[in-house]
Amino acid sequence: MPEGDSVFRLARRLDRQLAGRTVAHTDLRHPRLATRSVTGRSVLGHDTHGKHLLTRFSGAGDAPPVTLHSHLRMDGEWSVTRPGKRLPARLMHEVRLVLRLDDDRTVWGLRLHDLDLVPTREEARLVGRLGPDPLREDWDAAEAERRLRADPDVPLVSALLDQRRVAGLGNLWANELAFLTGVSPWTRVGDVDVGRLVERAATMLWHSATVDGAYQVTTGSSRRGEDHWVTGRRRQGCLRCGGPVRVVAEVPGDAANRRTWWCPHCQPGPGPEARVAASR
């Protein structure tokens, strides 16, 4: 599932494939960007902030460098095809951008959300509201702790999902971090060791993003069926105690209350009835 580590890994792959190449043709299939172009600009590289991807291009003549911002949400995808190759026809209605490079390869953006093209110096307009990101060089653990402690009554899982507090933690990490903390997902964030929580979250996200074979493995074992403690384990049971794992559906349209898995035996505390407070 696309989370901060997913987008970080995508950025590194796109750097390897695109950095230094010049755009020969631009087709941005978004109403707001239909007349915009990055043709003639070189790809400088990619950066991320949480789940947001920033593709940076060089200046062109007197025009300053620009950044193409995109968000994958749950289904976004980038693909690069070899010269003369196209995506299957069945996918063409999902294409939101096409960039043909100077070596005749083509970059395709499918189901991309929140597309924007801004001067690079104005990136903060798009991502400045986000909290500290463990995968960025400017990661500030103390600031992340401060933001998580700012509203101690918010349920733990909702605090972790709030990208304004810590950027890059999605539903998988929120569920698994609640399990590893040993409390119910709806425990008040003020009742846990926030410093330890931030340290663990940062270590796990970095490990997932940068270590081969460790992508979104939260247990230390990448063996099929052993990679998560509770997430997706309603049928198999808790990986630690073997007891039943419960799951509650998301609240539609409420980013603070996503689908949640937990083990009542290993995670004592309030149940999902406590999550109503997160929607206020």
PEWOFEN-V872554 format. One record per residue. N is the residue number from 1. RES is the residue in one letter. OMEGA is omega in whole degrees, 0 to 359 (none if undefined). D_CENTER is the distance of its C-alpha to the mean C-alpha in Angstrom with 2 decimals. Layout:
BEGIN
N;RES;OMEGA;D_CENTER
N;RES;OMEGA;D_CENTER
END
This chain:
BEGIN
1;M;184;8.40
2;P;175;5.15
3;E;184;2.68
4;G;179;3.11
5;D;177;6.22
6;S;184;6.04
7;V;177;5.62
8;F;180;8.02
9;R;176;10.26
10;L;181;10.43
11;A;179;11.51
12;R;178;14.08
13;R;180;15.38
14;L;175;15.88
15;D;181;17.61
16;R;184;19.94
17;Q;193;20.76
18;L;187;21.03
19;A;179;21.70
20;G;179;25.28
21;R;179;25.88
22;T;180;27.33
23;V;180;26.48
24;A;180;29.66
25;H;182;28.68
26;T;173;26.06
27;D;180;25.36
28;L;188;22.74
29;R;178;22.95
30;H;185;21.85
31;P;183;24.71
32;R;185;23.78
33;L;188;23.53
34;A;181;26.30
35;T;182;28.69
36;R;183;26.38
37;S;171;26.42
38;V;178;25.24
39;T;181;28.19
40;G;179;29.95
41;R;177;27.04
42;S;176;25.67
43;V;180;22.06
44;L;181;21.68
45;G;183;18.27
46;H;176;14.52
47;D;178;12.51
48;T;169;8.99
49;H;186;8.35
50;G;182;5.28
51;K;183;3.06
52;H;179;6.76
53;L;180;8.99
54;L;178;12.53
55;T;186;15.36
56;R;180;18.52
57;F;179;22.01
58;S;172;25.41
59;G;178;27.99
60;A;185;30.64
61;G;178;34.16
62;D;182;34.20
63;A;183;30.72
64;P;174;28.07
65;P;181;24.87
66;V;179;22.14
67;T;173;18.35
68;L;181;16.70
69;H;175;13.53
70;S;178;11.34
71;H;182;8.41
72;L;190;7.75
73;R;184;7.54
74;M;190;9.10
75;D;181;11.40
76;G;184;10.95
77;E;173;12.54
78;W;179;14.35
79;S;177;17.73
80;V;181;20.64
81;T;180;24.15
82;R;179;27.38
83;P;178;30.27
84;G;182;31.87
85;K;177;29.15
86;R;173;27.31
87;L;176;24.80
88;P;182;26.59
89;A;183;28.21
90;R;181;26.50
91;L;190;23.13
92;M;180;24.57
93;H;180;24.22
94;E;183;20.40
95;V;179;20.42
96;R;174;19.26
97;L;176;20.12
98;V;176;22.56
99;L;175;23.35
100;R;185;26.39
101;L;182;26.76
102;D;175;30.06
103;D;177;30.28
104;D;168;30.07
105;R;182;26.73
106;T;177;24.50
107;V;180;20.81
108;W;173;19.49
109;G;183;16.50
110;L;174;16.34
111;R;178;15.09
112;L;184;13.18
113;H;175;12.76
114;D;180;13.80
115;L;176;15.48
116;D;175;17.40
117;L;186;19.69
118;V;170;20.89
119;P;184;22.93
120;T;180;20.87
121;R;181;22.69
122;E;180;21.22
123;E;182;17.47
124;A;177;17.59
125;R;185;18.54
126;L;185;15.08
127;V;184;12.86
128;G;180;15.71
129;R;185;15.17
130;L;177;11.95
131;G;178;12.75
132;P;182;12.99
133;D;181;10.25
134;P;183;11.63
135;L;180;10.76
136;R;179;12.77
137;E;181;16.56
138;D;179;17.13
139;W;182;15.49
140;D;183;17.89
141;A;181;18.13
142;A;178;21.09
143;E;176;19.40
144;A;177;16.56
145;E;181;19.48
146;R;181;21.34
147;R;178;18.74
148;L;180;18.30
149;R;187;22.12
150;A;179;22.78
151;D;189;23.01
152;P;183;24.19
153;D;180;24.91
154;V;176;21.36
155;P;184;20.53
156;L;185;18.43
157;V;179;15.75
158;S;178;15.55
159;A;181;15.47
160;L;180;12.49
161;L;182;10.52
162;D;184;11.85
163;Q;177;9.55
164;R;179;13.01
165;R;174;13.88
166;V;183;11.16
167;A;173;7.87
168;G;179;4.77
169;L;178;6.65
170;G;189;6.36
171;N;178;9.72
172;L;183;10.59
173;W;179;10.44
174;A;179;12.18
175;N;184;14.81
176;E;178;15.49
177;L;175;15.73
178;A;178;18.15
179;F;183;20.13
180;L;175;20.39
181;T;176;21.49
182;G;181;24.18
183;V;175;24.02
184;S;177;23.34
185;P;184;19.90
186;W;170;21.98
187;T;176;23.72
188;R;180;23.89
189;V;178;21.45
190;G;181;24.63
191;D;178;26.25
192;V;177;24.05
193;D;186;24.10
194;V;178;21.21
195;G;178;21.89
196;R;179;21.66
197;L;181;18.51
198;V;179;16.71
199;E;181;18.30
200;R;181;17.31
201;A;181;13.61
202;A;181;13.56
203;T;183;15.74
204;M;181;13.93
205;L;179;10.46
206;W;179;12.57
207;H;180;14.73
208;S;185;12.19
209;A;192;10.88
210;T;185;14.51
211;V;178;17.04
212;D;178;18.38
213;G;183;18.48
214;A;186;16.24
215;Y;178;12.91
216;Q;171;11.71
217;V;184;15.35
218;T;185;16.05
219;T;186;19.83
220;G;178;20.87
221;S;179;22.15
222;S;178;20.57
223;R;181;23.48
224;R;180;22.85
225;G;181;22.90
226;E;187;22.57
227;D;179;18.92
228;H;180;17.98
229;W;183;20.30
230;V;185;20.05
231;T;180;17.02
232;G;186;18.60
233;R;180;21.96
234;R;181;24.04
235;R;185;26.67
236;Q;184;26.73
237;G;182;26.76
238;C;182;25.43
239;L;181;25.19
240;R;187;26.95
241;C;181;29.79
242;G;180;29.96
243;G;183;30.26
244;P;173;28.77
245;V;179;25.11
246;R;179;24.78
247;V;177;22.11
248;V;183;21.95
249;A;177;20.55
250;E;171;18.14
251;V;184;19.88
252;P;178;19.53
253;G;182;17.99
254;D;184;17.14
255;A;181;13.52
256;A;185;15.10
257;N;179;16.68
258;R;176;14.65
259;R;189;16.38
260;T;175;17.40
261;W;175;19.24
262;W;178;21.63
263;C;182;24.91
264;P;180;27.60
265;H;182;29.69
266;C;185;27.27
267;Q;180;25.53
268;P;178;28.37
269;G;184;27.98
270;P;178;27.54
271;G;185;26.42
272;P;176;24.34
273;E;180;27.19
274;A;184;25.91
275;R;179;22.67
276;V;182;24.72
277;A;183;24.76
278;A;183;21.04
279;S;183;21.72
280;R;none;24.42
END
